[in-house]
């Protein structure tokens, strides 16, 4: 089959042009995909509850359970999937997610909750499929950071669009997610076609970052046996990041209402843009570090710094040293310094540091599986264990927990992998 002209150009062009193309296309693609899941967060569905549970908590729970199951399925399906099937897989999954919002709109509550499940079920595997286009390249830091900040930006942008759809077009809370999905689906198809034109990693990429290949069941178990304790520490840290990030994302409307910004849908984008830019620049800078062991250490330190920043900025807000928008921006930066790492370059550097042939898709789906268990647990703890605590107060308390416990786990992980790498250099670790 004749190679597409765009693919041929990407093989011949310089590193900057390649990185710019891949970064912009992946960022725009996942911005559209993320909006298929998250626009409903701008609505409050106030006054609705079933079985003693707030309706919006039920919506988030049903969607997250679908997303969670998808992550466990993805440990096998995505880890073993050949690159030639990525585009078709993504197209099928985003189509199911979009159609689910239509059935959600036409089905009366609470029976429409099942379609939140079917919205989350396919989307859980999409992130690792998209990242599969970018992993294992010499400039994966830039590409991964560009892709990852899309869900920081889109978390605000999608809610802004959803809020404007309700306010300016008078669309109901139940039809708004489907109407918003229609706005994003056309551009999504364009960017999916464009990202499919990326050539596979070159021989130089493989020399710098290790060959990437599917991982079968026996290979996945061998990896877990080799790095089990370190993976437990990383997954525990990531579970807290995921739970806190999901709470901030899903209930940001309620938090902003408590802070006095409930009538300003643009506040979502205004606070997320500086977070996106700061995190993108900070992570992209890591590309200059060629030594994978040093990069892995710095990755740990950045996550720890972000967790500490979350706690310190929350304390400053409580003592009225900073304003609410500044606080939410700093918390976002601290949170995403860690969350973005795990969803992009952290595991890429881990494989490269130990020259382990495999795929980041396995590690991302493994971490996400348990991360969303944490997210669901937090939702039910808030509803049944802390019913008298406001959304804002619960969010503040969570920031302190993440800051202290998360930093401890990541510090332990840092010591573990440094020791493990010393053993590996001595030939004591099998890869």
Protein Blocks (a to p, Z undefined) as FASTA:
>chain_A
ZZdfklmmmmmmcfklmmmmmmmmmmmmmmmmmmmmmmmmmpgogoiaeehiafklmmmm
mmmmmmmmmmmmmmmmmmmpcfklmmmmmmmmmmmmmmmmmmmmmpccfklmmmmmmmmm
mmmmmmmmmmmmmgoiaklmmmmmmmmmmmmmmmmmmmmmmmmmmmmnopafklmmmmmm
mmmmmmmmmmmmmmmmpccddfklmmmnopaddddfklmmmmmmmmmmmmmmmmmmmmmm
mmmmmmmmmmmmmmmmmnopammmklmmmmmmmmmmmmmmmmmmmmmpmblklmmmmmmm
mmmmmmmmmmmmmmmmmnomacfklmmmmmmmmmmmmmmmmmmmmmmmmmmmnopacdfk
lmmmmmmmmmmmmmmmmmmmmmmmmmmbcfklmmmmmmmmmmmmmmmmmmmmmmmmmmmm
mmmmnopacZZ
